[in-house]
Amino acid sequence: MLLLAGTKCLQYLLQIHVNGFMVPIASASSAPNALSTGALPTTPIEFDGIAMFLVPSLKRFTDGFLDPYYIEVIEPDERNFLDKVGPGSGVVASFQGKMIDIMLEDDNLVVKSGKDDTYRKLFEQYEKRGRAG
């Protein structure tokens, strides 16, 4: 877990190397490093990666952007892979939500948590039909 601003602010980071196009979305409330100096484009622009962060709370995550380590080490490194002069300082969009583990290494986490196994059973039936056909 990454410690910034004297607190645990990052539990998990996943990078997905993928290309695509999307219309930029203002994101500074969930990604303080996603600052735009002008109006955002209204047509899709190209992006070349996705980063997913699992954090204990949005406040802890955003507070981390004030930490001297972020300011002196991480932010300068961001300039190597983010278009800091582009829309959103290279962060085309940022969303926040809840992450729910469903499967991990072929283990059904929904069942382990005591939740309903309806969807897993439906998937198993689907798999059986596919193999039989």
C-alpha positions as semicolon CSV with decimal commas, in nm:
position;residue;x (nm);y (nm);z (nm)
1;M;0,000;0,000;0,000
2;L;0,137;0,341;-0,098
3;L;0,167;0,596;0,181
4;L;0,124;0,959;0,084
5;A;0,021;1,257;0,296
6;G;0,095;1,044;0,603
7;T;-0,181;0,795;0,525
8;K;-0,250;0,487;0,316
9;C;-0,391;0,621;-0,009
10;L;-0,346;0,347;-0,271
11;Q;-0,418;-0,022;-0,228
12;Y;-0,396;-0,142;-0,587
13;L;-0,295;-0,010;-0,928
14;L;-0,371;-0,181;-1,259
15;Q;-0,243;-0,058;-1,596
16;I;-0,418;-0,164;-1,915
17;H;-0,229;-0,095;-2,236
18;V;-0,501;-0,029;-2,493
19;N;-0,576;0,227;-2,764
20;G;-0,906;0,395;-2,834
21;F;-1,094;0,720;-2,873
22;M;-1,331;0,901;-2,637
23;V;-1,465;1,247;-2,568
24;P;-1,273;1,394;-2,271
25;I;-1,462;1,432;-1,944
26;A;-1,373;1,684;-1,671
27;S;-1,214;1,477;-1,396
28;A;-1,045;1,703;-1,142
29;S;-1,281;1,601;-0,858
30;S;-1,155;1,241;-0,867
31;A;-0,814;1,297;-1,026
32;P;-0,661;1,625;-0,905
33;N;-0,379;1,587;-1,158
34;A;-0,637;1,602;-1,442
35;L;-0,637;1,976;-1,488
36;S;-0,751;2,149;-1,806
37;T;-0,632;2,498;-1,891
38;G;-0,896;2,543;-2,162
39;A;-1,225;2,405;-2,283
40;L;-1,230;2,030;-2,333
41;P;-1,278;1,898;-2,687
42;T;-1,629;1,785;-2,778
43;T;-1,506;1,527;-3,027
44;P;-1,327;1,201;-2,944
45;I;-0,951;1,212;-2,893
46;E;-0,709;0,922;-2,886
47;F;-0,594;0,757;-2,564
48;D;-0,339;0,480;-2,517
49;G;-0,393;0,336;-2,174
50;I;-0,616;0,292;-1,874
51;A;-0,512;0,298;-1,509
52;M;-0,737;0,161;-1,237
53;F;-0,673;0,257;-0,876
54;L;-0,826;0,087;-0,572
55;V;-0,820;0,331;-0,282
56;P;-0,954;0,327;0,075
57;S;-1,139;0,653;0,009
58;L;-1,148;0,924;-0,256
59;K;-1,038;1,181;0,004
60;R;-0,725;0,982;0,094
61;F;-0,645;0,941;-0,276
62;T;-0,688;1,310;-0,360
63;D;-0,497;1,415;-0,047
64;G;-0,203;1,212;-0,180
65;F;-0,162;1,463;-0,463
66;L;-0,053;1,720;-0,202
67;D;0,220;1,497;-0,061
68;P;0,581;1,610;-0,126
69;Y;0,667;1,264;-0,268
70;Y;0,392;1,297;-0,529
71;I;0,497;1,654;-0,611
72;E;0,873;1,587;-0,625
73;V;0,891;1,229;-0,763
74;I;0,565;1,097;-0,909
75;E;0,438;1,409;-1,089
76;P;0,767;1,470;-1,276
77;D;0,761;1,103;-1,386
78;E;0,401;1,142;-1,509
79;R;0,539;1,377;-1,773
80;N;0,704;1,074;-1,939
81;F;0,372;0,907;-2,017
82;L;0,095;1,167;-1,981
83;D;0,043;1,452;-2,225
84;K;0,052;1,711;-1,947
85;V;-0,029;1,995;-2,191
86;G;-0,323;1,806;-2,346
87;P;-0,685;1,795;-2,229
88;G;-0,707;1,703;-1,863
89;S;-0,326;1,710;-1,838
90;G;-0,330;1,375;-2,018
91;V;-0,612;1,225;-1,809
92;V;-0,889;1,195;-2,067
93;A;-1,148;1,078;-1,813
94;S;-1,171;0,969;-1,453
95;F;-1,456;0,782;-1,290
96;Q;-1,523;0,666;-0,938
97;G;-1,724;0,370;-0,824
98;K;-1,715;0,052;-0,621
99;M;-1,497;-0,245;-0,716
100;I;-1,654;-0,585;-0,659
101;D;-1,446;-0,902;-0,691
102;I;-1,641;-1,176;-0,871
103;M;-1,377;-1,431;-0,974
104;L;-1,014;-1,471;-0,871
105;E;-0,797;-1,752;-1,005
106;D;-1,102;-1,964;-1,093
107;D;-1,250;-1,916;-0,745
108;N;-1,603;-1,776;-0,714
109;L;-1,572;-1,491;-0,465
110;V;-1,946;-1,414;-0,478
111;V;-2,023;-1,758;-0,330
112;K;-1,743;-1,725;-0,072
113;S;-1,897;-1,399;0,046
114;G;-2,232;-1,572;0,105
115;K;-2,398;-1,395;-0,185
116;D;-2,642;-1,560;-0,425
117;D;-2,480;-1,808;-0,668
118;T;-2,748;-1,765;-0,938
119;Y;-2,522;-1,610;-1,199
120;R;-2,242;-1,861;-1,149
121;K;-2,491;-2,148;-1,200
122;L;-2,622;-1,984;-1,518
123;F;-2,266;-1,946;-1,645
124;E;-2,188;-2,311;-1,572
125;Q;-2,502;-2,414;-1,768
126;Y;-2,389;-2,192;-2,055
127;E;-2,042;-2,351;-2,052
128;K;-2,192;-2,704;-2,057
129;R;-2,412;-2,619;-2,357
130;G;-2,111;-2,479;-2,541
131;R;-1,903;-2,791;-2,484
132;A;-2,190;-3,025;-2,575
133;G;-2,266;-2,840;-2,903
